[in-house]
Amino acid sequence: MAVLVFSESDNGKYKKSSFEAISYGRDLADQLSTTCIAVSIGNKGEENLGQYGAHKEINVQGDVYQDFNPNTYAKTLSELSSNNDGQIIVLSQTYTGKSIAPILAIKQDAALVTGIIGMVNTSDGFKVKTTVFSNKAVAHVQVNQANKILSIIPNSYQVNIYESKSEIISHNINVSKKDLNTKILKTEKETGKIPLTEAELVISAGRGLKAAENWNLVEDLSEALGAATACSKPVSDMEWRPHSEHVGQTGITIKPNLYIAAGISGAIQHLAGVSSSKVICVINTDPEAPFFKAADYGIVGDAFDILPRLTKRIREIKG
Ligand SMILES: Cc1cc2nc3c(=O)[nH]c(=O)nc-3n(C[C@H](O)[C@H](O)[C@H](O)COP(=O)(O)OP(=O)(O)OC[C@H]3O[C@@H](n4cnc5c(N)ncnc54)[C@H](O)[C@@H]3O)c2cc1C
């Protein structure tokens, strides 16, 4: 039996969430006295995944992987898992991971556990901790099926560093264009921005900012700090900001080291996506705003006054 880890990359670089998933896979493999195999599909990242715990890395190439398609990726991972006795497959719960995992579970007749936030306990069966009800509760799940797909919340597991390097094996899989049931006609990538899911620092704002044209206050602070920008749902619904910035229950889940929220009330649906941030700083004119209960630091004040002052001070400190 081996632990397979899907390793996602973008533009020749592995995502940080992949390193977390590999470290998770390796710690689990060590517990089970087995091997951790990292799998990359299509163009792989430049880093050697042995540094993060993979005993070996399999890279699968082919024209069919030019654009991401969950069916071809799931089929590839499923075949590799069968060929390598990979009863356990670990993925990060990114957009890509989320779209592959259910298809893979069906193909492998596997138990799928999503929202994982802790290492598996194998002392008495196979038990794992997950978040449920929009991060309001934790469930302890016992997995009884032999084949298991484990989907880990990004930023919930540490990245381990090893001295070793892993062997990279190229592999061909019998996946053809016939396996593509959809065709991507065009992709438009955002450029020059820090991806929200990867960001260590995030500056976010809500309806308290009053209008789209006031977002320069958020952008100035994010530029000064080297942070990504985010927003509440109504803000993206009103098209003040793109939907890719919407965080919360129906948006992206993030876990940065610092989350600064200006003019956001702190509704539970918003908190569901940000409450795991290491440090939360809230700026709100209303001292009774619910967000203050979840905050490590609270500033009762006007975002139109506080944000420019913060930006100015940070620029002064950074010289
Ligand atoms: C099924 C469902 C799913 C949802 N999913 C999400 C989700 O994923 N993400 C999400 O964000 N919401 C989500 N919502 C909406 C959520 O319930 C709230 O309505 C929303 O988060 C409120 O956004 P807001 O805080 O920007 O706006 P408001 O609730 O209007 O709050 C604005 C805040 O700004 C403060 N303020 C006003 N002026 C200033 C100023 N000058 N300076 C500083 N502070 C000021 C006010 O005191 C207030 O607290 C969902 C709702 C439902 C029903």
PDBQT file of the ligand as one rigid body, heavy atoms in Angstrom, charges set to zero:
ROOT
HETATM    1  C1  LIG A 401     -26.566  31.524   1.978  1.00  0.00    +0.000 C 
HETATM    2  C2  LIG A 401     -25.725  32.748   2.195  1.00  0.00    +0.000 A 
HETATM    3  C3  LIG A 401     -24.387  32.698   1.873  1.00  0.00    +0.000 A 
HETATM    4  C4  LIG A 401     -23.576  33.811   2.060  1.00  0.00    +0.000 A 
HETATM    5  N1  LIG A 401     -22.255  33.751   1.757  1.00  0.00    +0.000 NA
HETATM    6  C5  LIG A 401     -21.459  34.812   2.034  1.00  0.00    +0.000 A 
HETATM    7  C6  LIG A 401     -20.056  34.737   1.797  1.00  0.00    +0.000 A 
HETATM    8  O1  LIG A 401     -19.534  33.741   1.307  1.00  0.00    +0.000 OA
HETATM    9  N2  LIG A 401     -19.306  35.824   2.104  1.00  0.00    +0.000 N 
HETATM   10  C7  LIG A 401     -19.841  36.975   2.637  1.00  0.00    +0.000 A 
HETATM   11  O2  LIG A 401     -19.084  37.938   2.877  1.00  0.00    +0.000 OA
HETATM   12  N3  LIG A 401     -21.166  37.055   2.859  1.00  0.00    +0.000 NA
HETATM   13  C8  LIG A 401     -21.984  36.019   2.569  1.00  0.00    +0.000 A 
HETATM   14  N4  LIG A 401     -23.316  36.121   2.778  1.00  0.00    +0.000 N 
HETATM   15  C9  LIG A 401     -23.870  37.445   3.166  1.00  0.00    +0.000 C 
HETATM   16  C10 LIG A 401     -23.722  37.741   4.653  1.00  0.00    +0.000 C 
HETATM   17  O3  LIG A 401     -24.810  37.205   5.363  1.00  0.00    +0.000 OA
HETATM   18  C11 LIG A 401     -23.688  39.267   4.899  1.00  0.00    +0.000 C 
HETATM   19  O4  LIG A 401     -24.847  39.830   4.377  1.00  0.00    +0.000 OA
HETATM   20  C12 LIG A 401     -22.473  39.945   4.276  1.00  0.00    +0.000 C 
HETATM   21  O5  LIG A 401     -21.285  39.305   4.653  1.00  0.00    +0.000 OA
HETATM   22  C13 LIG A 401     -22.424  41.397   4.696  1.00  0.00    +0.000 C 
HETATM   23  O6  LIG A 401     -21.446  42.064   3.978  1.00  0.00    +0.000 OA
HETATM   24  P1  LIG A 401     -20.734  43.346   4.568  1.00  0.00    +0.000 P 
HETATM   25  O7  LIG A 401     -20.212  43.034   5.927  1.00  0.00    +0.000 OA
HETATM   26  O8  LIG A 401     -19.785  43.842   3.540  1.00  0.00    +0.000 OA
HETATM   27  O9  LIG A 401     -21.923  44.403   4.607  1.00  0.00    +0.000 OA
HETATM   28  P2  LIG A 401     -22.809  44.950   5.807  1.00  0.00    +0.000 P 
HETATM   29  O10 LIG A 401     -23.461  43.861   6.556  1.00  0.00    +0.000 OA
HETATM   30  O11 LIG A 401     -23.660  46.016   5.236  1.00  0.00    +0.000 OA
HETATM   31  O12 LIG A 401     -21.757  45.593   6.808  1.00  0.00    +0.000 OA
HETATM   32  C14 LIG A 401     -21.037  46.764   6.563  1.00  0.00    +0.000 C 
HETATM   33  C15 LIG A 401     -20.230  47.065   7.813  1.00  0.00    +0.000 C 
HETATM   34  O13 LIG A 401     -19.436  48.206   7.553  1.00  0.00    +0.000 OA
HETATM   35  C16 LIG A 401     -19.437  49.024   8.702  1.00  0.00    +0.000 C 
HETATM   36  N5  LIG A 401     -19.126  50.384   8.231  1.00  0.00    +0.000 N 
HETATM   37  C17 LIG A 401     -19.944  51.266   7.601  1.00  0.00    +0.000 A 
HETATM   38  N6  LIG A 401     -19.258  52.375   7.266  1.00  0.00    +0.000 NA
HETATM   39  C18 LIG A 401     -17.989  52.195   7.700  1.00  0.00    +0.000 A 
HETATM   40  C19 LIG A 401     -16.810  52.976   7.628  1.00  0.00    +0.000 A 
HETATM   41  N7  LIG A 401     -16.803  54.187   7.051  1.00  0.00    +0.000 N 
HETATM   42  N8  LIG A 401     -15.684  52.483   8.194  1.00  0.00    +0.000 NA
HETATM   43  C20 LIG A 401     -15.666  51.266   8.788  1.00  0.00    +0.000 A 
HETATM   44  N9  LIG A 401     -16.758  50.484   8.891  1.00  0.00    +0.000 NA
HETATM   45  C21 LIG A 401     -17.902  50.933   8.329  1.00  0.00    +0.000 A 
HETATM   46  C22 LIG A 401     -20.815  48.871   9.303  1.00  0.00    +0.000 C 
HETATM   47  O14 LIG A 401     -20.809  49.179  10.698  1.00  0.00    +0.000 OA
HETATM   48  C23 LIG A 401     -21.082  47.381   9.034  1.00  0.00    +0.000 C 
HETATM   49  O15 LIG A 401     -20.664  46.587  10.135  1.00  0.00    +0.000 OA
HETATM   50  C24 LIG A 401     -24.138  35.011   2.578  1.00  0.00    +0.000 A 
HETATM   51  C25 LIG A 401     -25.509  35.040   2.922  1.00  0.00    +0.000 A 
HETATM   52  C26 LIG A 401     -26.281  33.932   2.729  1.00  0.00    +0.000 A 
HETATM   53  C27 LIG A 401     -27.730  34.003   3.117  1.00  0.00    +0.000 C 
ENDROOT
TORSDOF 0
